[in-house]
Amino acid sequence: MSTEFTLSAGGYTAVVTARAAALRVLQFEGRDLVVPFPEGGPIPDYRGIIAAPWPNRIADGTYSFDGVEHRVPLNEPERGTALHGLAFPLDWALKESDAGSLTLTCTVGPTAGYPFVLELTARFTLDQAGLHTSVTARNAAEVAAPYGVCPHPYLVAGPSPLNEWVLEFSADSFLEVTPDRLLPVGLRPLDGHDFDFRSPRAIGSTEIDHAFTGIGFDGGLARLSLRDPAGTAVGSSGVGMSWDESCPWLQIHTADKPAPIPGRIGLAVEPMTCPPDAFNSGTDLIRLEPGAQHTASWSIYAL
């Protein structure tokens, strides 16, 4: 049985696993806000993990940093990419906890293709406003290191099918990707596109697995809302997510799966510090100098 930690506060319950510091359960008054996964088993589809030291993909698992080429193992062989970083399979260690908060730590590297050393600290705090998470990376080596991070929750608005959920978030462009490998092609404006959810509307049959940018921040926070129109009849209407300006990118994935695998069971919402394949493009890639730290924060809450 794998180690996990339960937090309770303000009508919320959260369960976080030591493996990958993954959010296994988040409920408000017994209602799921994220797609859960079974206790003690594997983590399907990277649900709830902390993706670091890179979010999304590195093409061919190769990149150059400070003039040196590196190759990390491919864990998405069908697309020939390295997906969601190196922290995913690791067990994070407990630093401190109480009824409403939890701090876990892990060390990433040095390892094949990533000859750097990062000390990661994830802090989870639960209160009446929801679950608040921050991830801090500190470069514990004597050379600079490339870095990026994102969470990977699959949000649940309610019992209705995902097609009926009403989505709203502010962005002005999205990153077009190749259909076979989901690797970046270029930025495209959202005006008039099926991916434009600046005004709330049903997701419908639209299939999304793309990164968005030009995010709208108000008071230092961006916000996304996902509502089940049937929810108001039973006193619950959806789930929201907010994040700070450390994450100027947002990956949205409608969790489409080939039959007979159940698909579209939740909406992956991933605030990212950098876009897919940033280790190659350099776009918004964080350069952590020796001893330097970086913190990204986000929250999930009931609507």
C-alpha positions as CSV (number, residue, x, y, z in Angstrom):
1,M,0.0,0.0,0.0
2,S,1.5,3.3,-1.0
3,T,1.7,6.2,1.4
4,E,-0.8,8.9,1.2
5,F,-2.0,11.9,3.3
6,T,-5.5,13.2,4.0
7,L,-6.4,16.8,4.6
8,S,-9.8,18.2,5.7
9,A,-10.9,21.8,6.2
10,G,-13.8,24.0,5.3
11,G,-16.0,21.2,3.8
12,Y,-13.1,20.0,1.6
13,T,-11.2,16.7,1.7
14,A,-8.0,16.2,-0.2
15,V,-5.9,13.0,-0.5
16,V,-2.3,13.4,-1.7
17,T,0.0,10.4,-2.5
18,A,3.7,10.3,-1.7
19,R,4.2,8.9,-5.2
20,A,4.5,11.9,-7.5
21,A,2.9,14.2,-4.9
22,A,-0.3,13.4,-6.8
23,L,-3.7,14.8,-5.9
24,R,-5.7,11.5,-5.7
25,V,-8.9,12.9,-4.4
26,L,-10.4,16.4,-3.9
27,Q,-14.0,16.7,-2.7
28,F,-16.2,19.4,-1.5
29,E,-19.1,18.2,0.7
30,G,-18.6,14.8,-0.8
31,R,-18.6,16.0,-4.4
32,D,-15.6,15.2,-6.6
33,L,-13.8,18.2,-8.0
34,V,-11.1,16.1,-9.7
35,V,-11.2,12.7,-11.3
36,P,-9.9,10.4,-8.6
37,F,-7.9,7.2,-8.9
38,P,-7.9,4.0,-6.8
39,E,-5.8,3.9,-3.6
40,G,-2.5,1.9,-3.8
41,G,-2.5,1.3,-7.6
42,P,-0.8,3.0,-10.5
43,I,-1.5,6.7,-11.3
44,P,-3.5,6.6,-14.6
45,D,-2.9,9.4,-17.2
46,Y,-0.6,11.4,-14.8
47,R,-3.7,12.3,-12.8
48,G,-3.0,14.9,-10.2
49,I,0.8,14.7,-10.4
50,I,3.4,17.5,-10.2
51,A,5.1,17.6,-13.6
52,A,8.7,18.7,-13.2
53,P,11.4,19.7,-14.2
54,W,9.4,20.1,-17.4
55,P,5.7,20.1,-18.2
56,N,4.4,18.5,-21.3
57,R,6.8,17.2,-23.9
58,I,10.5,17.3,-25.1
59,A,10.7,16.2,-28.7
60,D,12.8,13.1,-29.2
61,G,14.0,13.5,-25.5
62,T,16.9,15.7,-26.7
63,Y,17.8,19.3,-25.9
64,S,20.8,21.5,-25.6
65,F,21.5,23.7,-22.6
66,D,24.5,26.0,-22.3
67,G,26.0,24.4,-25.4
68,V,25.7,20.8,-24.2
69,E,23.3,18.3,-25.7
70,H,21.4,16.0,-23.4
71,R,19.1,13.1,-24.0
72,V,16.5,12.0,-21.5
73,P,14.6,8.7,-21.7
74,L,11.5,8.5,-23.8
75,N,8.4,7.6,-21.8
76,E,5.9,8.3,-24.6
77,P,7.4,6.1,-27.3
78,E,4.4,6.2,-29.6
79,R,5.2,10.0,-30.1
80,G,8.9,9.8,-29.5
81,T,8.8,12.3,-26.6
82,A,9.8,12.6,-23.0
83,L,6.6,13.5,-21.2
84,H,5.9,15.4,-17.9
85,G,9.4,15.4,-16.4
86,L,11.2,13.2,-14.0
87,A,9.4,13.8,-10.6
88,F,6.4,11.6,-11.6
89,P,7.8,8.2,-10.6
90,L,9.5,9.4,-7.4
91,D,8.2,9.1,-3.8
92,W,8.2,12.4,-2.1
93,A,9.2,12.6,1.5
94,L,7.0,14.1,4.3
95,K,8.5,17.3,5.7
96,E,5.5,18.4,7.8
97,S,1.7,18.1,8.0
98,D,-1.4,18.8,10.1
99,A,-5.1,18.5,9.5
100,G,-5.2,21.2,6.8
101,S,-1.7,21.4,5.4
102,L,1.0,19.2,4.0
103,T,4.6,19.7,2.8
104,L,6.4,17.1,0.7
105,T,9.9,17.2,-0.8
106,C,11.9,15.3,-3.4
107,T,15.2,15.6,-5.2
108,V,15.4,15.4,-9.0
109,G,18.7,14.5,-10.6
110,P,21.4,14.0,-11.4
111,T,20.1,11.4,-13.8
112,A,20.5,10.4,-17.5
113,G,19.9,13.4,-19.6
114,Y,19.4,15.8,-16.7
115,P,22.8,16.2,-14.9
116,F,21.4,18.8,-12.6
117,V,20.1,18.7,-9.0
118,L,16.8,20.3,-8.0
119,E,15.3,20.2,-4.5
120,L,11.5,20.4,-5.0
121,T,9.1,21.3,-2.2
122,A,5.3,21.0,-2.7
123,R,3.0,22.6,-0.1
124,F,-0.7,21.8,0.0
125,T,-3.1,24.0,2.1
126,L,-6.8,23.3,2.5
127,D,-9.2,25.9,3.8
128,Q,-12.8,27.2,3.2
129,A,-11.6,28.7,-0.1
130,G,-10.3,25.4,-1.5
131,L,-7.0,23.6,-2.0
132,H,-4.0,25.8,-2.5
133,T,-0.7,24.3,-3.9
134,S,2.7,25.8,-4.3
135,V,5.8,24.1,-5.8
136,T,9.3,25.6,-5.1
137,A,12.4,24.4,-6.9
138,R,15.9,25.2,-5.6
139,N,19.0,24.6,-7.6
140,A,21.2,22.5,-5.3
141,A,24.0,22.1,-7.8
142,E,26.9,24.4,-8.9
143,V,25.7,24.9,-12.4
144,A,22.6,26.5,-13.9
145,A,19.7,24.2,-14.6
146,P,16.7,24.4,-17.0
147,Y,13.3,24.1,-15.3
148,G,9.6,24.2,-15.8
149,V,6.6,22.9,-13.8
150,C,2.8,22.3,-13.9
151,P,0.1,20.5,-12.0
152,H,-2.0,17.8,-13.9
153,P,-5.5,17.6,-12.4
154,Y,-8.5,16.4,-14.3
155,L,-11.3,18.7,-13.2
156,V,-14.9,17.5,-12.7
157,A,-17.8,20.0,-13.0
158,G,-20.5,17.6,-12.1
159,P,-22.4,14.4,-13.1
160,S,-23.4,15.5,-16.6
161,P,-21.2,14.5,-19.6
162,L,-18.2,16.7,-20.3
163,N,-19.7,17.8,-23.6
164,E,-22.3,19.7,-21.5
165,W,-19.9,21.4,-19.1
166,V,-19.6,25.1,-19.6
167,L,-16.0,26.3,-19.8
168,E,-14.6,29.9,-19.4
169,F,-11.0,31.1,-19.3
170,S,-9.2,34.1,-20.7
171,A,-6.5,33.7,-23.3
172,D,-5.8,35.3,-26.7
173,S,-3.9,32.6,-28.6
174,F,-3.1,28.9,-28.6
175,L,-0.2,26.8,-29.7
176,E,-1.0,24.7,-32.8
177,V,0.6,21.3,-32.7
178,T,1.3,18.4,-35.1
179,P,-1.6,16.0,-35.0
180,D,0.6,12.9,-34.7
181,R,3.2,14.0,-32.0
182,L,1.5,17.0,-30.5
183,L,4.7,19.1,-31.0
184,P,4.5,22.9,-31.4
185,V,4.0,24.4,-34.9
186,G,3.2,28.0,-34.0
187,L,0.9,30.4,-32.2
188,R,-2.6,31.0,-33.6
189,P,-5.1,33.7,-32.5
190,L,-8.2,32.5,-30.7
191,D,-10.6,34.9,-32.4
192,G,-13.3,33.0,-34.2
193,H,-11.8,29.6,-33.2
194,D,-13.5,26.6,-31.6
195,F,-11.0,26.9,-28.8
196,D,-12.2,30.4,-27.8
197,F,-13.8,30.2,-24.3
198,R,-13.4,33.8,-23.3
199,S,-17.2,33.8,-23.0
200,P,-18.7,30.8,-21.1
201,R,-20.1,28.1,-23.4
202,A,-20.5,24.4,-23.5
203,I,-17.4,22.4,-24.6
204,G,-19.6,20.3,-26.9
205,S,-17.7,17.8,-29.1
206,T,-14.6,20.0,-29.4
207,E,-11.4,18.0,-28.8
208,I,-8.6,19.9,-27.2
209,D,-5.1,19.0,-26.2
210,H,-3.4,22.4,-26.7
211,A,-1.5,25.1,-24.8
212,F,-2.9,28.6,-24.5
213,T,-1.2,31.9,-23.7
214,G,-2.0,35.6,-23.6
215,I,-3.6,34.6,-20.3
216,G,-5.7,37.3,-18.6
217,F,-4.5,38.0,-15.0
218,D,-6.6,40.1,-12.6
219,G,-4.9,41.1,-9.4
220,G,-2.1,38.7,-10.2
221,L,-4.3,35.7,-10.7
222,A,-5.8,34.0,-13.7
223,R,-9.1,32.1,-13.3
224,L,-10.9,29.2,-15.1
225,S,-14.4,28.1,-14.4
226,L,-16.0,24.8,-15.4
227,R,-19.7,24.4,-14.6
228,D,-22.3,21.7,-14.9
229,P,-25.5,23.3,-16.0
230,A,-27.4,20.5,-14.3
231,G,-25.6,21.1,-11.1
232,T,-27.6,24.1,-9.9
233,A,-30.6,21.9,-9.4
234,V,-28.8,19.9,-6.8
235,G,-27.1,22.9,-5.2
236,S,-23.6,22.5,-6.8
237,S,-22.5,24.1,-10.0
238,G,-18.9,23.3,-10.8
239,V,-15.2,23.7,-10.1
240,G,-12.8,26.6,-10.5
241,M,-9.0,26.9,-10.8
242,S,-6.8,29.9,-10.3
243,W,-3.0,30.4,-10.7
244,D,-0.4,33.1,-10.4
245,E,1.7,34.9,-13.0
246,S,4.5,32.3,-12.8
247,C,2.3,30.3,-15.2
248,P,1.7,32.3,-18.4
249,W,0.7,29.1,-20.2
250,L,-2.3,26.8,-19.8
251,Q,-2.7,23.3,-21.2
252,I,-6.3,22.1,-21.7
253,H,-7.1,18.5,-22.6
254,T,-10.5,17.0,-23.0
255,A,-9.2,13.5,-22.2
256,D,-10.3,11.9,-25.5
257,K,-9.5,8.2,-25.6
258,P,-9.9,5.6,-28.4
259,A,-12.7,3.1,-27.8
260,P,-13.2,1.0,-25.7
261,I,-11.3,3.1,-23.2
262,P,-13.6,5.5,-21.4
263,G,-12.9,9.0,-22.6
264,R,-13.8,12.6,-21.7
265,I,-14.2,11.7,-18.0
266,G,-12.6,15.0,-16.9
267,L,-11.0,18.1,-18.2
268,A,-7.2,18.3,-17.7
269,V,-6.3,21.9,-16.7
270,E,-2.6,22.5,-16.4
271,P,-1.2,26.0,-15.7
272,M,2.4,25.8,-17.0
273,T,5.5,27.9,-16.5
274,C,6.5,27.2,-20.1
275,P,4.9,25.7,-23.3
276,P,5.5,22.2,-24.7
277,D,9.1,21.5,-25.9
278,A,10.4,24.6,-24.1
279,F,13.7,22.8,-23.4
280,N,14.3,23.2,-27.2
281,S,12.5,26.4,-28.0
282,G,13.6,28.2,-24.9
283,T,10.3,30.0,-24.7
284,D,9.6,31.0,-21.1
285,L,12.1,28.3,-20.0
286,I,13.3,29.0,-16.4
287,R,17.0,29.2,-15.9
288,L,17.8,28.4,-12.3
289,E,21.2,29.6,-11.3
290,P,23.0,27.8,-8.4
291,G,21.2,28.4,-5.2
292,A,18.3,30.1,-6.9
293,Q,14.6,29.3,-6.3
294,H,11.4,29.5,-8.2
295,T,7.8,29.1,-6.9
296,A,4.6,28.5,-8.8
297,S,1.2,28.5,-7.1
298,W,-2.4,27.5,-8.0
299,S,-5.7,26.7,-6.3
300,I,-8.7,24.5,-7.0
301,Y,-12.1,25.2,-5.4
302,A,-15.8,24.5,-5.7
303,L,-18.2,26.8,-7.5
